[in-house]
């Protein structure tokens, strides 16, 4: 790679100066044009056949990129963790340097920031794009579920005490409720309270289902953000952008992630695809998932996505403020539908694992637990 510098007027370049430099084709040598995208936590630069990610110096309750050392650690964690599901995509972590000629990528000067370098993939191959163009096939779902199952079977189990696991769920529900009921955000309070009530009723009546998943070593170091836009249905299937910055957010039941993916498929108008993924995952993982627990996971994930969307309006200068209220309401509609189903399930008698009882009062026998 040829490193082309841009003069800078400060010994400590600002984020704006770094972004201005990385927007220019000269920073990368060959590309004629650079496409720039901003996210909540990063700036993304698409330059030729590579993608460069610069993390913002931000701090939130769930992450801290406020120092150079923390950003370097996060970049290196992103590289290592994402290679689990996209080994040939995540290539390197390179320094952004400042020397006598100004800013450079991997130059000889002082390191002022860090970049994750990725191979650029064809965005037409994302599950989101293929859903939008009606190009998803049953064979695609077979390959995707096989990829996920292989990942979940080989990733590390995360040890956690059942009581702590349950307490975390209560904390997460409380946080969602507090944000979603903030009067400044204008969301329907009755709808939010109804969703929250169903989820808390599940925890009160079926906490043994969560405890069983913990005891069965079903909590794993997963992806953490399993959305259709992160799944590339090429050959092989690659899944990018896991949550590298917070191990707790990656500590999940695989079916919690599957439920999240189902919600996202349904929001994009492909409920059939989400149902197909769920059926294939249950059949392949075969670890005794209960109907009630999956409904709870779906309901929670939709609520969480509503909270993450609307919380953008609480920022000092939110990007695209018109986008977030309708998006949050669409997630709340999905959560409310699952809350109603969950309430109906909780009114039925259930067996010790949460499976509905049959006419003889018997619960279906669950399959074996997660392979060691």
C-alpha positions as CSV (number, residue, x, y, z in Angstrom):
1,X,0.0,0.0,0.0
2,X,1.2,3.5,-0.8
3,X,0.7,6.0,2.0
4,X,-0.1,9.5,0.9
5,X,-0.2,12.2,3.5
6,X,-2.4,15.3,4.0
7,X,-1.1,18.3,5.9
8,X,-2.6,19.0,9.2
9,X,-2.3,22.1,11.3
10,X,-2.2,20.5,14.8
11,X,0.0,18.2,16.7
12,X,-3.1,16.5,18.0
13,X,-5.5,16.0,15.0
14,X,-9.2,16.2,15.7
15,X,-11.7,13.6,14.7
16,X,-12.9,15.9,12.0
17,X,-9.3,16.2,10.6
18,X,-8.9,12.4,10.6
19,X,-12.2,12.0,8.8
20,X,-11.3,14.7,6.2
21,X,-8.0,12.9,5.5
22,X,-9.6,9.4,5.2
23,X,-12.3,10.8,2.9
24,X,-9.6,11.6,0.3
25,X,-8.5,9.0,-2.3
26,X,-4.9,10.1,-1.7
27,X,-4.9,8.4,1.7
28,X,-5.1,5.0,0.0
29,X,-3.0,5.5,-3.1
30,X,-5.0,3.8,-5.8
31,X,-8.8,4.4,-5.4
32,X,-10.4,7.1,-7.6
33,X,-13.2,7.7,-5.0
34,X,-14.0,7.0,-1.4
35,X,-17.4,6.3,0.0
36,X,-17.8,7.5,3.6
37,X,-20.5,6.3,6.1
38,X,-21.0,7.3,9.7
39,X,-22.4,5.0,12.3
40,X,-23.2,5.6,16.0
41,X,-19.6,4.5,17.0
42,X,-17.5,4.6,13.9
43,X,-16.6,6.2,10.5
44,X,-16.4,3.7,7.6
45,X,-14.4,4.4,4.5
46,X,-15.0,2.2,1.4
47,X,-11.9,2.6,-0.8
48,X,-11.5,0.3,-3.8
49,X,-11.6,-3.3,-2.7
50,X,-11.0,-2.5,1.0
51,X,-13.0,-1.0,3.9
52,X,-11.3,1.0,6.7
53,X,-13.1,1.6,10.0
54,X,-12.1,4.4,12.4
55,X,-13.7,4.3,15.8
56,X,-15.0,7.5,17.3
57,X,-13.6,8.6,20.7
58,X,-16.9,8.1,22.4
59,X,-18.0,6.7,25.7
60,X,-21.4,5.2,26.5
61,X,-22.6,3.0,29.4
62,X,-21.8,-0.1,27.3
63,X,-18.5,0.9,25.7
64,X,-15.5,3.2,26.1
65,X,-13.5,4.3,23.1
66,X,-12.4,7.5,24.8
67,X,-8.7,6.9,24.7
68,X,-6.2,5.8,22.0
69,X,-5.3,2.7,24.0
70,X,-9.0,1.7,24.3
71,X,-9.6,2.2,20.6
72,X,-6.5,0.1,19.8
73,X,-7.7,-2.7,22.1
74,X,-11.2,-2.6,20.5
75,X,-9.8,-2.7,17.0
76,X,-7.7,-5.8,17.8
77,X,-10.6,-7.4,19.5
78,X,-12.8,-6.7,16.5
79,X,-10.2,-8.3,14.2
80,X,-9.9,-11.5,16.3
81,X,-13.5,-12.0,17.1
82,X,-14.9,-11.4,13.7
83,X,-12.4,-13.8,12.1
84,X,-14.6,-16.5,13.8
85,X,-17.3,-16.0,11.2
86,X,-15.5,-14.0,8.4
87,X,-11.9,-15.2,8.5
88,X,-10.9,-13.9,5.1
89,X,-12.6,-10.5,5.5
90,X,-10.9,-9.1,8.5
91,X,-7.3,-8.4,7.4
92,X,-5.4,-6.2,9.7
93,X,-5.3,-3.4,12.3
94,X,-3.2,-0.5,11.0
95,X,-2.1,2.7,12.7
96,X,-3.1,6.2,11.6
97,X,0.1,8.2,12.1
98,X,1.1,11.8,12.2
99,X,4.6,12.8,11.0
100,X,6.4,15.6,9.2
101,X,4.2,15.2,6.1
102,X,1.0,15.1,8.1
103,X,-1.4,12.2,8.5
104,X,-0.7,8.8,6.9
105,X,-1.9,5.3,7.1
106,X,0.8,3.1,8.7
107,X,3.4,5.9,8.2
108,X,6.6,6.6,10.2
109,X,5.2,9.2,12.5
110,X,3.4,9.1,15.9
111,X,0.3,6.9,16.2
112,X,-2.8,9.1,16.6
113,X,-5.4,6.4,16.0
114,X,-6.1,2.9,14.7
115,X,-8.0,1.5,11.7
116,X,-9.6,-1.9,11.1
117,X,-8.9,-3.0,7.5
118,X,-11.4,-5.4,5.9
119,X,-11.9,-6.9,2.4
120,X,-14.9,-5.3,0.7
121,X,-17.8,-7.6,0.1
122,X,-20.6,-7.2,-2.4
123,X,-23.5,-5.7,-0.5
124,X,-26.0,-7.3,-2.9
125,X,-25.2,-10.5,-1.2
126,X,-26.4,-9.5,2.2
127,X,-29.5,-11.3,3.6
128,X,-31.1,-7.8,3.8
129,X,-30.5,-7.1,0.2
130,X,-31.7,-10.5,-1.0
131,X,-34.8,-10.2,1.1
132,X,-35.5,-6.8,-0.5
133,X,-35.1,-8.3,-4.0
134,X,-36.9,-11.6,-3.2
135,X,-33.7,-13.6,-3.9
136,X,-33.6,-15.7,-0.7
137,X,-33.9,-19.5,-1.3
138,X,-34.5,-22.4,1.0
139,X,-31.0,-23.5,0.2
140,X,-29.7,-20.2,1.4
141,X,-31.4,-20.7,4.7
142,X,-30.0,-24.3,5.0
143,X,-26.4,-22.9,4.5
144,X,-26.9,-20.1,6.9
145,X,-28.3,-22.2,9.7
146,X,-25.5,-24.8,9.1
147,X,-23.0,-22.0,9.5
148,X,-24.5,-20.7,12.7
149,X,-24.9,-24.1,14.2
150,X,-21.3,-24.9,13.6
151,X,-20.3,-21.6,15.2
152,X,-22.5,-22.1,18.3
153,X,-21.2,-25.6,18.8
154,X,-17.6,-24.5,18.8
155,X,-17.6,-21.1,20.4
156,X,-16.9,-20.9,24.1
157,X,-19.6,-21.5,26.7
158,X,-19.8,-18.5,29.2
159,X,-20.1,-19.6,32.8
160,X,-22.7,-17.6,34.8
161,X,-24.8,-18.4,37.9
162,X,-28.5,-18.8,37.3
163,X,-29.4,-16.1,39.9
164,X,-27.0,-13.7,38.2
165,X,-28.4,-14.5,34.8
166,X,-32.0,-13.9,36.0
167,X,-31.0,-10.7,37.7
168,X,-29.4,-9.4,34.5
169,X,-32.6,-10.0,32.7
170,X,-34.5,-8.0,35.3
171,X,-32.0,-5.2,34.9
172,X,-32.3,-5.2,31.1
173,X,-36.1,-5.0,31.2
174,X,-35.9,-2.1,33.7
175,X,-33.5,-0.2,31.5
176,X,-35.7,-0.8,28.4
177,X,-38.8,0.4,30.2
178,X,-37.1,3.5,31.6
179,X,-35.9,4.7,28.2
180,X,-39.1,3.8,26.3
181,X,-41.3,5.6,28.9
182,X,-39.3,8.8,28.8
183,X,-42.0,11.4,28.1
184,X,-39.6,13.3,25.8
185,X,-39.7,10.5,23.3
186,X,-43.5,10.4,22.8
187,X,-44.0,6.6,22.6
188,X,-47.3,5.0,23.6
189,X,-46.9,4.4,27.3
190,X,-49.7,1.9,27.5
191,X,-48.2,-0.2,24.8
192,X,-44.8,-0.1,26.5
193,X,-46.2,-1.1,29.9
194,X,-48.1,-4.0,28.4
195,X,-45.0,-5.4,26.7
196,X,-43.0,-5.0,29.9
197,X,-45.7,-6.6,32.0
198,X,-45.7,-9.8,29.8
199,X,-41.9,-10.0,29.9
200,X,-41.9,-9.7,33.7
201,X,-44.7,-12.2,34.0
202,X,-42.6,-14.7,32.1
203,X,-39.6,-14.1,34.4
204,X,-41.9,-14.6,37.4
205,X,-43.5,-17.8,36.2
206,X,-40.8,-19.4,34.0
207,X,-37.5,-18.4,35.4
208,X,-36.6,-22.1,35.5
209,X,-36.4,-22.1,31.7
210,X,-33.6,-19.5,31.8
211,X,-31.9,-21.4,34.7
212,X,-32.0,-24.7,32.6
213,X,-30.3,-23.0,29.7
214,X,-27.5,-21.8,32.1
215,X,-27.1,-25.3,33.7
216,X,-27.0,-26.9,30.2
217,X,-24.1,-24.6,29.2
218,X,-26.3,-23.0,26.6
219,X,-25.0,-19.4,27.2
220,X,-22.1,-18.9,24.7
221,X,-19.8,-16.2,23.4
222,X,-21.9,-15.4,20.4
223,X,-22.1,-12.7,17.7
224,X,-24.2,-10.2,19.6
225,X,-25.7,-8.3,16.6
226,X,-27.0,-10.9,14.2
227,X,-28.8,-8.7,11.7
228,X,-29.6,-9.4,8.0
229,X,-27.3,-6.6,6.9
230,X,-24.3,-8.3,8.6
231,X,-24.9,-11.7,6.9
232,X,-23.4,-12.2,3.4
233,X,-24.9,-15.2,1.5
234,X,-21.9,-15.7,-0.7
235,X,-19.7,-18.8,-0.8
236,X,-18.8,-19.3,2.0
237,X,-21.3,-17.5,4.1
238,X,-19.7,-14.7,6.1
239,X,-21.1,-12.8,9.1
240,X,-19.4,-9.5,10.0
241,X,-19.7,-6.8,12.7
242,X,-20.0,-8.8,15.9
243,X,-20.1,-6.8,19.2
244,X,-16.4,-6.7,20.0
245,X,-16.6,-4.0,22.6
246,X,-18.7,-5.7,25.3
247,X,-18.4,-9.4,26.2
248,X,-21.6,-9.3,28.2
249,X,-23.6,-8.3,25.1
250,X,-22.1,-11.3,23.3
251,X,-23.0,-13.7,26.1
252,X,-26.2,-15.1,24.7
253,X,-28.3,-18.2,24.3
254,X,-27.9,-19.1,20.6
255,X,-31.7,-19.1,20.3
256,X,-31.8,-15.5,21.7
257,X,-29.7,-14.6,18.6
258,X,-31.9,-16.7,16.3
259,X,-34.9,-14.9,17.8
260,X,-33.3,-11.5,17.0
261,X,-32.6,-12.6,13.4
262,X,-36.3,-13.7,13.1
263,X,-37.5,-10.4,14.3
264,X,-35.3,-8.5,11.8
265,X,-36.4,-10.7,8.9
266,X,-40.1,-10.1,9.9
267,X,-39.5,-6.4,10.0
268,X,-38.1,-6.5,6.5
269,X,-41.2,-8.3,5.3
270,X,-39.8,-11.8,5.2
271,X,-41.5,-13.5,8.2
272,X,-41.3,-16.8,6.2
273,X,-37.5,-16.5,6.2
274,X,-37.3,-16.0,10.0
275,X,-39.7,-18.9,10.5
276,X,-37.5,-21.1,8.3
277,X,-34.4,-20.1,10.1
278,X,-36.1,-20.9,13.5
279,X,-37.3,-24.3,12.3
280,X,-34.0,-25.3,10.9
281,X,-32.1,-24.2,14.0
282,X,-34.4,-26.0,16.4
283,X,-34.1,-29.2,14.3
284,X,-30.3,-29.0,13.9
285,X,-29.3,-27.8,17.4
286,X,-31.8,-30.1,19.0
287,X,-31.3,-28.9,22.6
288,X,-34.8,-28.8,24.0
289,X,-35.8,-25.2,23.4
290,X,-39.3,-24.3,24.7
291,X,-41.9,-22.4,22.8
292,X,-42.4,-20.0,25.6
293,X,-38.7,-19.1,25.9
294,X,-38.4,-18.4,22.2
295,X,-41.4,-16.1,22.4
296,X,-39.8,-14.3,25.3
297,X,-36.6,-13.9,23.4
298,X,-38.4,-12.5,20.4
299,X,-40.4,-10.1,22.5
300,X,-37.3,-8.9,24.4
301,X,-35.2,-8.4,21.2
302,X,-37.9,-6.3,19.5
303,X,-38.2,-4.2,22.6
304,X,-34.4,-3.7,22.8
305,X,-34.3,-2.7,19.2
306,X,-37.1,-0.1,19.9
307,X,-35.1,1.3,22.8
308,X,-31.8,1.5,20.8
309,X,-33.6,3.3,18.0
310,X,-35.5,5.9,20.0
311,X,-32.5,6.5,22.3
312,X,-30.8,8.3,19.4
313,X,-33.1,11.2,20.1
314,X,-31.5,11.6,23.6
315,X,-28.2,12.5,22.0
316,X,-27.1,16.2,21.9
317,X,-27.2,16.3,18.1
318,X,-29.0,13.1,16.8
319,X,-28.4,12.1,13.2
320,X,-31.6,11.8,11.1
321,X,-34.0,12.5,14.0
322,X,-37.0,11.8,11.7
323,X,-35.9,8.2,11.3
324,X,-36.0,6.9,14.8
325,X,-39.7,7.3,16.0
326,X,-41.2,5.3,13.2
327,X,-38.5,2.7,13.5
328,X,-39.0,2.3,17.2
329,X,-42.8,2.1,16.7
330,X,-42.3,-0.7,14.2
331,X,-40.3,-2.7,16.7
332,X,-42.8,-2.0,19.4
333,X,-45.6,-3.4,17.2
334,X,-43.6,-6.6,16.8
335,X,-42.9,-6.8,20.5
336,X,-46.6,-6.3,21.3
337,X,-47.6,-9.1,19.0
338,X,-45.1,-11.4,20.8
339,X,-46.2,-10.2,24.2
340,X,-49.8,-11.2,23.4
341,X,-48.7,-14.6,22.3
342,X,-46.5,-14.9,25.4
343,X,-49.4,-14.0,27.7
344,X,-51.5,-16.7,26.0
345,X,-48.8,-19.3,26.5
346,X,-48.4,-18.4,30.2
347,X,-52.1,-19.0,30.8
348,X,-51.6,-22.6,29.7
349,X,-50.2,-25.3,32.0
350,X,-46.7,-26.3,31.1
351,X,-44.2,-29.1,31.9
352,X,-41.0,-28.6,33.8
353,X,-39.1,-27.3,30.7
354,X,-41.9,-24.9,29.6
355,X,-43.4,-27.1,26.9
356,X,-47.2,-27.0,26.7
357,X,-48.8,-30.1,28.2
358,X,-50.7,-32.5,25.9
359,X,-54.2,-33.7,26.6
360,X,-52.8,-36.4,28.9
361,X,-50.9,-33.9,30.9
362,X,-47.5,-34.9,29.4
363,X,-44.8,-32.6,28.3
364,X,-42.8,-33.4,25.1
365,X,-39.5,-35.0,25.8
366,X,-36.7,-32.5,24.9
367,X,-33.7,-33.4,22.9
368,X,-30.2,-33.8,24.2
369,X,-28.3,-30.7,25.4
370,X,-25.5,-28.7,23.8
371,X,-22.5,-30.9,22.7
372,X,-19.4,-30.5,24.8
